[in-house]
Amino acid sequence: MRDALDNPFSPGSDTIPEVWAGRTEQLSDWRDVVRPRRLAGLPERGRTILGEPGLGKSTLVRRIAQEATRSGDWVTPQLRIPAGADPLKLVADAVLKLAADAGLPASREKRISDTIARVQAVAVSGISLTIRGADGLEPYSALTQLLIEVGRAAIARRDVIALIHIDEIQNITDERALSQLLIALGDALTHEVEVDVPGGARVNRSLPIAVYLTGLPDFEDMAGARKGATFARRFKTTTLSAIDDEDLAEALQVFVLEGWEVSDGNGGTARIRMEPDAAARVVDICRGEPFLFQLAGEQAWYAGVGATITAEEVLRGWRGAQREATAHVERILERLPARERLLLQAMAELPAEARTLTRIAEGMGLAKVTDAGPTSQRLDTVRGIIDRGKPYSFRHRAVEAYLSSDWPKV
């Protein structure tokens, strides 16, 4: 009854898992704030979703994009930026597709046809257009103008918005390209057009355009240092942390109460249930990590063939996933600067109630407590790995478990 075709768990960033856990705040932000305000012509900032690997940044925005598509909105694909790539080319190509969705290529207006032609050139040459000093609009201006035309077309439709999702944003290391891209997107977000309203009056409104940027926490340094207050005014940044155990348990409750519907192989359906203890095991071993939650669920599914997933099957499946879970946390730690890793190790070695900055600084071998301050601040506000409360605590519970116990072994 349990096979690969029916498995509803999907570890990895390229799929939207059927068993969805948490992130209700960010999903509600899209449904209740971003989309309705943009449709109404009200100003609303773009969204930047940052976090360490495995916290579900890309998956979250893919889920938002899926909902937007179901609502009939014009949505770009997930624009993943490879290291060293020219982002203007990728974004220009995506904006051209939005323009096609809006029917702009059929327009006979010279302004629109000229703008499309210029963006087509950007899609081919990217930032090098600026370097060569080619005639016409700068690449970022051309992108902005075409986005404005897409926004005008969306206004005419009355019930759609254009949604742009750019992933791995931290891979844009060319300062000129990053500057041009953020300016183009920001200018489109803040642009206002004059429209007619009942009674014959004319008013200004914002365009129905939404932008989501996703990436590692490093991007906040890049954007903050290079763009400063302008970026902050145009984009609202959220740093994701672990999902609460209650949200994970809620996601598994359908298995416990009703069972997950699958094919029985004979043209009918059956249901796969999960013992309450099995669900509790999954929640416990994944430590709030969306990737590890999906991994634990996937392996528990494959650990047996019966109609009920048992606690023993969860443990058996997890034993086969321990190496992957270990590598996942080690990758997070390896990308941190040495001083940040040292602070986390010193913090993990202390009892939970003794995790004060003074004790942590002592554990790091620092002469002054204040020497640990900037590092702890960065691990809190930028990376979202710790919480500088009284006492300090780990927000990234998989990192804490890895550094302070035998986890992920069971």
N, C-alpha and C positions, 0 to 999 in steps of 0.2 A: 504493500500500500504506500510505503514511503519511498519515493525515488527522486532522481534529480529533476525530473520535469515538474514535480509538485512541490519541491522545496521552496517555501516562501521567504527564507532568509537569504540575504544577498550581501555578504561582506564585499566592500570595494566602493570606489567613488563614482563608478560609471553607471550605476543602476539605482533606481528608487525602490527600496525594499518594500515588500508587501506588508511586512510586520513593522509598522512605524512606531517609534517611541519618542516622546518628548518634543521639544522645540515649539511648543504651542505659542509661546510669546512671539517668536519670529513669524510664524505662520499667521497669527492674528494680526500682526503688524501689517502684513501684506493685505489681508482681507478687509481689515477694519480701518486702516489708515492710508497706506500708500495708494492702493488702487482707487478707493472712493474719492480721495482728495484729488488725485490726478485726473480722474474722470470729470470731476466738478470744476476743474480749472484752477484749483487752489495750489499754491506753492508747496512743495514737499521735497526734502532732500533725497538724493540717491542713498543707497545702503551699501556699506562695506562690511562684509562678514569675514572675520579673521579668526584664526585658531590654529593650534598645533595639529599635525597629521592625525587622522582617524576620528576627529570630532564631528564629521559630517557636514562641513561647510558647503561643499559642492552639491552634495546630495540634497541638502536643505533647499538650495536655490533651484535645483532641478525640480524639486517637488513644487515650489512656487511657480516655476515656469510651466509645469504640467497643468496646474490649476488655471493659470492664465490662458493656456491654449484651449482648455475646456470651456472657458468663458468667451472664446472667440477672439482673444487678443492676438496681436501680431508679435511673435516671439522669435528672437534669434536663437540659434542653437547655442549650446554651452561653448563659449569661445575660449578654449584653453590655450594659454600663451606658453609656447615652448621657450626654454632658455635661449637667448640670443636671437629670437625671432623679431621681426618688425611688426609690432602690434597694430600699426596703422593699416597695413595691408589686410590683416585678418578682420579688423573692425569695419574697414571700408567695404569689404566683400559682404559682410553681414548686413550692413546698412543698405547696400544695394538690394539685398533680398527683401528687407523690410519695405523698401520703396516699391518693389515688385508686388508685394502683398497689398500695398496701398493703391496699386494701379497707376503709379506715377509715370512709368515708361510710356504709357499711352497718351500722356498729356501733350498737347500741342503748344504749351507755353514755352517760349524760348528760355526763360529763366530756369525752369525745371530741367529742360533738356541739357542746358549748359552745365547745371550743377551735377546732374547724373554723369555727364561725360567727364567732368573733373574728378569725381569720386571714383569712376572707373580707372582713371589714370593713377589715383592713389592706391587702388587695389592692386595695381601692377607694380608700381615703383615705391610706394610707401614714403618713408621719411626722406628718401634720396631726392624726391622732387624739390624739397627745400634746399638741399645741398647744391643741386644743379642750378637753382635759381630759375626754374621753369616758369613760363608765363602762366598767369591765372592765379586763382586763390591759393593760399597756403593750404597744405593738406588738412590741418585742423579746421580751417575756415570752411573748406569744402564739405567736410563731414558735418560740421555744425549746420550749414545751410541745408543739406539734404535731410538731416534729422528734423529740422524745422518744417520742411515740406511734408515729411512723413507725419509729423504732429498735426499739421493743418488738415491732412487727409483724414486722420483719426478723429479730429473734431467734427468733420463733416459726417462721419459715420455715427457719432454721438455715443456709441456704446463700447468702444474698444480703446485700448492703450497699446503703445509699443514698448516691449520689455527687452532690455539688453542685459545679458549676463556675460561678464568677462571673468574667467577663472585663472588661477595661478598668476595673479596680478603682480606678485613679488618678482616674477621672472623678467619684468621690464627693467633692465639695468641701464639702458640708454636714457640719460636724463632728458634729452630733447624729445625723444619719442614719448616718454611718460608725461612730460609737460604738455605736449600737443594733444595727447589723448585725453588727459584730465580736463584740459581747457575746453576741448570740443564737447565732451559729455556734460561738463558743468554749465557751459553756455547754453546748451540745448535745454537743460533742466530749468534754468532760470529765465529763459526767453519767454516773453509775453507777446500775444497777438491781440489785436482788437477784433471783437466779434459783436454781432447784433444780438440784442436781447428783446424780449417782448416789450412793446411800448415805443419802439423806434430808437431806443438809446443804444449807445455803443460803449462797451466796457473792455478792459484788458483782462486776459486770463492766461494761465500757464498752459503749456502743451501737455497732452496726455502721454507723457513719456516717463518710464521708470528705468533706473539703472541699478544693477547689482554687481558689485565687485567682490570676488572671493579670493582668499589667499592666506599665506602664512603671516604670523604677527610681524615679521620683518618689514612688511609693507608700510606699517604705520610710521616707522622711522623714515622710510623713503619719502612718503607723501608729506609727513609733517615737517620734515627738515627742508624739503624743496618747495613745498607749496604753501605751508603755513596756514594762516587763518582762512585763506580763500578756499582751500580744500575742506577745512572743517565746516565752513558755512554751507558748502554744497553737498557734503556727504556725511551721513551719520554712521559711526563705526560701532560695531558690536563684536566683542571678543567672546567666542563660545568657550564654555567649560563643560565638565562632565554632566551627564543627564542624571537627574535624581532617581534613586532606586524606586520611588513610588511610581514614576512615569514608566520605568522599564517593566515593573510588575503589572501596571495597567495594560501595557501593550501585549502581555502574555495572557491576560485574563480570558481572552476569547478561546485560547486553547484549553484552559482549565474548566470553564463553564460550558462552552458550547462545542468546542472542537473545531479544527480547521478543515474546511471542506476540500476534498480531493477527489480525483477520479478513482473509481473502484476497479478500473480495467475492463469492465463488462458493459460499458455504456451508462452506468449509473454513478452515484456519488457515495463517498464514505467520509468519515470525520476522524481526524487525528487529534487525540486529546493529549494533555500533559498533566502529570501528577502535580499537585500543589508544591510538593517538595522539589520536584524537578524544575519548576518555574523559579522557585526561590534559589536553587543552585545556579541557574543561568544568571540571575540578577546579581548574585554574590560574586561570581568569578569574573564578570566582565568589568567591574569597578566603574560603571557609569560611562564607559567608552562605547559610542555607537558602533565602531568597527568591530570591537571585541564582542559586543552583544550579538551582532549578526553572525560573527564567526562561531560563537558558542552555540547559537541556535542551529546554524547550518550543520555543525558536526554532531550535535545531539540528534538531529533528524536522520543523519546517515548511520548512527550507531545502532540502530535496530530496524525492524521491519513491521512491528506490530502496530496496533491502533492507538497505543498509549506510549508516550515518551516518559520513561522512568528517570528517577534521580540517578540511578546507576548508569543509564545511557548518557546522561548529560556529562557525568564524570569521565566515562569512557571516551566520549567524543572529544572532550576538552584535553585529555591526555595526548591525543593526536594533534591538537592545535597549539600545545604549549610552546613549541619552538617558534611558530609564527607570532604568537602573542609576545614572546620575549623579544624577538627581532623588532616588533612594532615599537615597543617602549624604548629599546636601545637606540633606535633611529631618532626618536625624539630627543633623547639625552645627548646623542653624539653631535647633533646640530647646534647645541647650546655652547656658548663660550665657556672656557674652563672655570671662570669665577662663578658663573651661574650654576654650573654642575656642582662645584664645591659647596656652595650655599645649600643646595638641595640635599646633598649627602649629609652635611652637618645637621640640617634640620631633621632629616629622617632618622638620624641616630639618637635623637632626643625623645624622651617620653612626650606624648601629645600635650600634656599640661605644662611642660617645661620649654615649649618652643617659643621663646622670646628672642628678640633681636640680640640682646646681650649674650644669651647662651649660645645662639647660633654663631655670632661673631667669635666667641671664644672657641667654638668647635672648628671654625675656619682658620684659627691661628692668627687672627687680626688683633693689632694692638689697640685699636679704637673701635667702639661700637659703630660710630658714624661711617666707618669705612665699608660696612656691609649695607648701609642704607640704600644707596643708588641701585645696587644689585637686587635687593629684595623688592624695591619699588618696581623695577623692570619686570621681574618675575610675576608680579601681581598685575600691574596695570596694562602692560604690553602683552605678556605671554599668557596670562590667566592661569598659571600653574599653581600659585599659592595665593593665600588670602592673609593680608597683614593685619589680622585681628589681634585680640588679646586673649589667648596666645595666638601665634601664627598657626595656620592650618593649610593643608593641601586641598586645592580645588581639583587638581588632576590626580584622582585617586589611584589610577593605574601606576603612575610614577611613584607615588608614595608606597604602594604595595611592593613594587619592584625593589625599591631602595631599602625598605625596612622589614621585609619578610621573605619567605621562600616563594611567594607568588611569582609566576603563575602556576607553579607545581601544585597538584592536588593529590 
